[in-house]
Amino acid sequence: MSLICPICQTPLELSGNALACANRHSFDRARQGYYNLLPVQHKNSRDPGDNQAMVEARRRFLDGGHYAPLAKRLAELATERTPARWLDIGCGEGYYTEQIGRSLPQAEGYALDISREAVKRACKRDPQLNWLVASMARVPLADASCNLLASVFSPLDWSEAKRLLAPGGGLLRMGPTRGHLMQLRQKLYDEVRDYDDEKHLALIPPGMHLAHSETLEFSLHLADAQARADLLAMTPHGWRASAERREAVIAAPFDVTVSIRYDWIVNTQE
Ligand SMILES: C[S@@+](CC[C@H](N)C(=O)[O-])C[C@H]1O[C@@H](n2cnc3c(N)ncnc32)[C@H](O)[C@@H]1O
């Protein structure tokens, strides 16, 4: 186990139903099976991260299989890298994490999110994985402990990512291209904001470099009103767009482009 104490950074060991460090900081295993490694002094609000409504909407939408091709390709890319230990940063309710875990049965898998509501649900998807409530800004894992990091539709702390990566390891990032959900955005806004889908590449720290990129694009027919409502609720469009436009989106079926890029960014430092 490569977990470290979020308070004093010394190794954590299993002690009964808890994790404890040499300095007697102790973290109980929750009934659902995850560990809460987010000390109250590291929280910037009472319930940080995605709330229950967003988590539920994302869970229904993803379990509906609408983004299944995205998860399949993500898992294939992870498998090709054959990591011994991997971590999904900002795992949400665990849909993608579960599929990575299934494709890497021999590896040691970890997943974290700052939202307790998300991790509470995620950990039920695969009890073999190590599920953590934790912040991506202070990841409770040792330096150079991971061969693969996954970051899926999530923000990322790049210096923490680099700290966690073993030499030769890498970050598998999945995020939207500028064309993602274009028809939905056209329905919601008079002027669709252009989105620079290479912006994150400027954040890659020295000692890491982009080794591979690819995009996956397909058209999705949103026949079901619940799926349309959930897609809105799981994205910032759910609160950014006007109520009138949102209602119009939910009212009638439409086709929307799903367009995603995958980047594999490797740690080249020894
Ligand atoms: C758009 S969701 C993506 C969730 C999941 N990867 C997926 O695609 O289904 C972004 C996630 O990042 C989490 N998050 C935001 N800030 C975070 C932080 N500082 N540390 C850890 N997780 C964070 C949110 O709680 C949320 O679950």
The ligand as an SDF file (V2000), in Angstrom:
LIG
                    3D

 27 29  0  0  0  0  0  0  0  0999 V2000
  -16.8930   16.6530  -14.2950 C   0  0  0  0  0  0  0  0  0  0  0  0
  -16.6600   15.6240  -12.9020 S   0  0  0  0  0  0  0  0  0  0  0  0
  -15.9330   14.1890  -13.6640 C   0  0  0  0  0  0  0  0  0  0  0  0
  -16.1300   12.9380  -12.8600 C   0  0  0  0  0  0  0  0  0  0  0  0
  -15.6780   11.6380  -13.5360 C   0  0  0  0  0  0  0  0  0  0  0  0
  -14.2680   11.6290  -13.8480 N   0  0  0  0  0  0  0  0  0  0  0  0
  -16.5040   11.4070  -14.7840 C   0  0  0  0  0  0  0  0  0  0  0  0
  -16.0620   11.8290  -15.8680 O   0  0  0  0  0  0  0  0  0  0  0  0
  -17.5960   10.8310  -14.6700 O   0  0  0  0  0  0  0  0  0  0  0  0
  -15.3170   16.3950  -12.0440 C   0  0  0  0  0  0  0  0  0  0  0  0
  -15.0280   15.7600  -10.6980 C   0  0  0  0  0  0  0  0  0  0  0  0
  -13.8880   16.4170  -10.1100 O   0  0  0  0  0  0  0  0  0  0  0  0
  -14.1260   16.4800   -8.7090 C   0  0  0  0  0  0  0  0  0  0  0  0
  -13.2390   17.5070   -8.1300 N   0  0  0  0  0  0  0  0  0  0  0  0
  -13.3090   18.8470   -8.2620 C   0  0  0  0  0  0  0  0  0  0  0  0
  -12.3200   19.4390   -7.5690 N   0  0  0  0  0  0  0  0  0  0  0  0
  -11.5920   18.4530   -6.9860 C   0  0  0  0  0  0  0  0  0  0  0  0
  -10.4280   18.4240   -6.1290 C   0  0  0  0  0  0  0  0  0  0  0  0
   -9.8310   19.5450   -5.7520 N   0  0  0  0  0  0  0  0  0  0  0  0
   -9.9640   17.2340   -5.7250 N   0  0  0  0  0  0  0  0  0  0  0  0
  -10.5600   16.0770   -6.1000 C   0  0  0  0  0  0  0  0  0  0  0  0
  -11.6600   16.0390   -6.9060 N   0  0  0  0  0  0  0  0  0  0  0  0
  -12.1640   17.2100   -7.3390 C   0  0  0  0  0  0  0  0  0  0  0  0
  -15.6150   16.7780   -8.5810 C   0  0  0  0  0  0  0  0  0  0  0  0
  -16.1430   16.4580   -7.3070 O   0  0  0  0  0  0  0  0  0  0  0  0
  -16.1780   15.8980   -9.7040 C   0  0  0  0  0  0  0  0  0  0  0  0
  -16.5660   14.6170   -9.2480 O   0  0  0  0  0  0  0  0  0  0  0  0
  1  2  1  0
  2  3  1  0
  2 10  1  0
  3  4  1  0
  4  5  1  0
  5  6  1  0
  5  7  1  0
  7  8  2  0
  7  9  1  0
 10 11  1  0
 11 12  1  0
 11 26  1  0
 12 13  1  0
 13 14  1  0
 13 24  1  0
 14 15  1  0
 14 23  1  0
 15 16  2  0
 16 17  1  0
 17 18  1  0
 17 23  2  0
 18 19  1  0
 18 20  2  0
 20 21  1  0
 21 22  2  0
 22 23  1  0
 24 25  1  0
 24 26  1  0
 26 27  1  0
M  CHG  2   2   1   9  -1
M  END
$$$$
